């Protein structure tokens, strides 16, 4: 794709998981959904370089109820609740994520794993068409 002045065109396949999450959150908010970020540990660990402090932070979060495998986002859309995991390219669900998926679905909740912004668009369009 081409550049126009300072406008950089980004191919969806070149997005990182963090970029995908930002775009998904933005898109959901624009359409009235309420996305709740659940990962308090991951982003913070990027800024903690000392191993003892990293372990201390993880243990502190675990004591507060953080559990490995929790989906990245909880999305509220009117009366629906979607637990959403975002994966980059061919990333796979970990055993802990699969356990969360099974637990949530067995309790009647929606669970999805999106890899592209298009999947987000499709989910929104489905809801808009239900009106």
C-alpha atoms as one frame of an Amber mdcrd trajectory, in Angstrom:
protein
   0.000   0.000   0.000   1.081   3.582  -0.485   1.929   6.427   1.847   0.094
   9.738   1.680   2.127  12.502   3.374   2.410  11.363   7.004  -0.430   8.846
   6.811   1.006   5.360   7.208  -1.149   2.551   5.904  -0.820  -0.515   8.109
  -1.663  -3.988   6.880  -3.677  -5.948   9.421  -1.139  -8.806   9.346   1.564
  -6.419  10.552  -0.359  -5.496  13.700   0.992  -6.713  17.009  -1.359  -8.231
  19.570  -1.206  -4.953  21.530  -2.097  -2.955  18.384  -4.970  -5.323  17.647
  -6.251  -4.890  21.203  -6.160  -1.075  20.910  -8.059  -1.165  17.618 -10.628
  -3.674  18.906 -11.246  -1.622  22.058 -11.600   1.559  20.002 -13.996  -0.087
  17.516 -16.136  -1.606  20.296 -16.364   1.730  22.135 -17.338   3.602  18.965
 -20.317   1.265  18.573 -21.459   1.533  22.181 -20.014  -1.647  23.645 -18.214
  -1.520  26.976 -14.852  -3.323  26.780 -13.221  -4.022  30.146  -9.496  -4.795
  30.082  -8.599  -7.621  32.447  -4.823  -7.855  32.077  -3.228  -5.821  34.831
  -0.120  -7.971  34.894   1.132  -8.231  31.295   1.482  -4.528  30.419   3.067
  -3.692  33.779   5.700  -6.401  33.380   7.080  -4.649  30.296   8.251  -1.858
  32.604   9.614  -4.007  35.437  13.074  -5.229  34.490  14.271  -6.443  37.897
  13.407 -10.168  38.276  12.678  -9.939  42.030  10.337  -6.998  41.492   8.588
  -8.794  38.608   7.991 -11.874  40.769   6.853  -9.665  43.642   4.364  -7.879
  41.378   3.005 -11.165  40.016   2.590 -12.566  43.548   0.884  -9.337  44.649
  -1.566  -9.595  41.742  -2.211 -13.295  42.449  -3.016 -12.403  46.068  -5.566
  -9.928  44.712  -7.270 -12.640  42.636  -5.417 -12.504  39.308  -5.389 -15.877
  37.642  -3.377 -17.016  34.635  -5.480 -17.527  31.497  -8.176 -14.919  32.155
  -9.467 -13.572  28.794  -8.026 -10.217  27.669 -11.353  -8.382  27.565 -14.851
  -8.618  28.934 -17.199  -6.988  26.427 -20.641  -5.810  27.489 -23.109  -5.155
  24.682 -26.561  -4.251  25.950 -27.551  -7.450  27.824 -24.793  -9.636  26.317
 -21.442 -10.446  27.871 -18.555 -11.710  25.739 -15.274 -12.947  27.181 -12.671
 -12.201  24.549  -9.142 -13.446  23.997  -6.991 -11.768  21.351  -4.245 -13.724
  19.622  -1.642 -12.605  17.139  -1.281 -14.611  13.920  -1.108 -18.314  14.766
  -0.837 -17.885  18.549  -2.565 -20.702  20.398  -4.627 -20.734  23.577  -2.620
 -21.901  26.571  -3.952 -24.755  28.743  -5.007 -22.122  31.327  -6.870 -20.155
  28.655  -8.621 -23.295  27.437  -9.657 -24.063  31.036 -11.114 -20.534  31.359
 -12.899 -20.909  28.009 -14.448 -24.221  29.106 -15.450 -22.828  32.506 -17.081
 -19.740  31.003 -18.923 -21.605  28.250 -20.183 -24.262  30.666 -21.699 -21.425
  32.688 -23.520 -20.078  29.621 -21.196 -17.207  28.683 -19.983 -16.330  25.202
 -16.266 -16.791  24.600 -14.361 -15.819  21.476 -10.778 -15.715  20.303 -10.190
 -13.048  17.661  -7.080 -12.690  15.516  -8.228  -9.881  13.230 -10.130  -6.634
  13.355 -12.476  -8.135  10.765 -13.739 -10.623  13.379 -14.554  -7.669  15.619
 -16.380  -5.941  12.737 -18.389  -9.100  12.007 -19.411  -9.431  15.674 -20.572
  -5.804  15.756 -22.484  -6.110  12.471 -24.287  -9.231  13.785 -25.451  -7.259
  16.812 -26.473  -4.204  14.803 -28.484  -6.424  12.435 -30.388  -7.991  15.370
 -32.309  -4.735  15.868
